[in-house]
Amino acid sequence: MNENFIVLTFKDGIRKVNKLELTQDPYLISDFHLSHKNIILYSNRPFKSIEEMNAALIHNWNSVIEETDIVIFVGDLFLGHKKELERWLSLLKGNIIFIKGNHDSKSFNAPKELIIVFQGQQFFVTHNPANKPLDWQGWMIHGHTHNSNTNKYPLINKANKTINASCELMNYTPIRLSALLKKIEANDS
């Protein structure tokens, strides 16, 4: 992995954003909201309890992720204190690159945005799609919107060049970026 930065213009000013070049095909997912009881109702999740939801999300993750895989988690892993983070991380396989979401603990040390380069393409990764830089012309990977506005934020929106990594749109299972790129090429969103 090779790391550097790009200077981008945002609504609140100009800043550097780290750039990470990946040679390994990463998985993507966001918005688990582990231990968040209200998310089941809010996002119409098919679970009867937070215990069932937590177990299903961890099972689905570990059913596809190997210890050597890279997973880009695009925010809102769990609702709780930082001390719980270690417990959740001990249950998840793989090497996780976190993007901080609006429900992640204030003490959770992760960037709010990142640029990844994969197969020669650059992707701006941020939790909230409203954080897209004003001068960004490429693809954006985001979460935050869940399944609440799939007309504007479907899994793939070719017109707006967005990939919505919200777990509700990915059958609660991480998906490889290359699989999403194949969907884009095949016009299958």
N, C-alpha and C positions, 0 to 999 in steps of 0.2 A: 504494500500500500504506500502510495506517495501522497504527501499532504502539502498543500500550500493554500493560497486564498485568492478571492476575487473581490473587488470593490464594487458594491451595488448601491443603488439609490432606493431608499424606502420612504414612506410617507413622513416618517419622523427624522429623516436625514440620511447621510451617507455613512456606510460602515463596511468593514471587512467581513467576509463570510468564508469560513474554512472550506477548502476543496479537498476531497478525498477521492483518489483514483483507485477503483476496485478492479482486480483481475478475476476475483471469484464472484460468481453469480449470487447476489444477495437475495434473501427473502424480505418481504415487506409485510407489515401489519400495524394497526394502531387501535387505540381506544378500548383496551380490555376493561378498564374500570373495575379491576378486581376488588371485591368486598364493597362495591357500591350498589346498595339495594335498589335505589330508585332508577338505575340505568335499565333494569329489566323492563320496567313499565315505559320509561321514556323512549327507549329504542325498540320496544316491542320484541324483546329477545325471547326465544323459546325455552326459557328456563323457569322452574317453579320456585327456586330459591337462589340466594347468592352462593351457597355451598355447591349446588348443582352447576351453576354458571362457572364458578372458579375452577371446579374439577374438569369441566368440559373444555374450557379454554386452555388449561395446562395440558390436558390429554391431547387435544388437537395439535398444539404446538409441538409437543414431544413426539407425536406420531410422524411428523415430517422433518423435524430439525435434528441433525446429527451434531455431535460435540464440535466438529470443525466448521460447521456452517456459520455464515454471517447473517444476522437478522437486523434489519433497520426497523426499530420500533419507533413509530412516528407520534409518540405522545400519549399521555393518560394511561399509564400502566395500572395504577391502583389508587384507591382513595384511602389515605392513611398517613402515618408518620414514617419518617425515613428509616427508623429501626425495622419496620416491616419489609422494607425493600430487600434486605439480605435474605429474608425467608422466602420471598417470591422468587428472587433470582436463583436461589439454591434449587428450585424446582424446575427451572427452565434450562433446556440444553442450548448449546451454541454460544457464539460470540456476538454479543448484542451491542449495537450502536444505538444509543438513545437520543431522541429529539425530545426536548421538554415540552409537555403539554400544559394546558391551563389548569388541570386538576392534579398535576404532579406537585409534590411537596416543594415548598420554597427552598428547602435545604438540599433538594435533589440537584446535584451538579451535572447538568447536561446542556448542550447548546440548544438554542431556540431554532436554529436553522443550520443547514449544511448543504453544500453542493457535492453531489457524487458524480463521478464520471464512470460510465460502464459501457463497454462496447462502442467507445468513441462518442457517446452522447452524454451531455450534461443534464443533470436533474437537480432542481432546487427542491430541497426537502424541508418542510416546516409543518408544524401541527395545524395551524389555522390558515386556511387558504387566503384569508384577508391580509396575511403578512407577505404576500408576493411582492417582490421588488418592482418598482415602477418601470425599470429598464430591463426586466427579464423577459426574453422572447422564447425561451425554451420550455421544456416540460417541467411541471411542478408535481411533486408527490406530497400529499397532505392527508390529514385525518380530520378530527374535530366535528365534521358535519354528520357523522354516523349515517343513518338511512333516512334522515329527516327531510332532505331535499334532493332526491335522486334525479330530478329533472335537471337541476343545475350542477349537481355533484354526483354523477353516476360513478361506477367503478372506473370507467375510462371516458373522458370527454375530449374527443379529438379536436373539436373546434376551439376549446379553451386550453388545450394541452395540459389537462390535469389527470392525475391518477389518485383516486380516493382510496386510501389504505384502511379505512374504517373496517373493523372486523366483521361488522354486520354484512358488508358487501362481499366478503371473502369467505363466507361460510365459516366464520370464526376460526380460520386456519391460515397461517402464513402462506404467501404465494411468492414464487421466484419472480424477480424482475424480468427475466428473459421470457417467462410465460406471458406476462402482461404485454411485453413488447410484441410478441407473436399475435396477441389479440388485436393490438393496434394495427399491425400490418394487415391482418385479415378483416379489418373493419368490424370486429366482434367486441362490443362493449357490454 
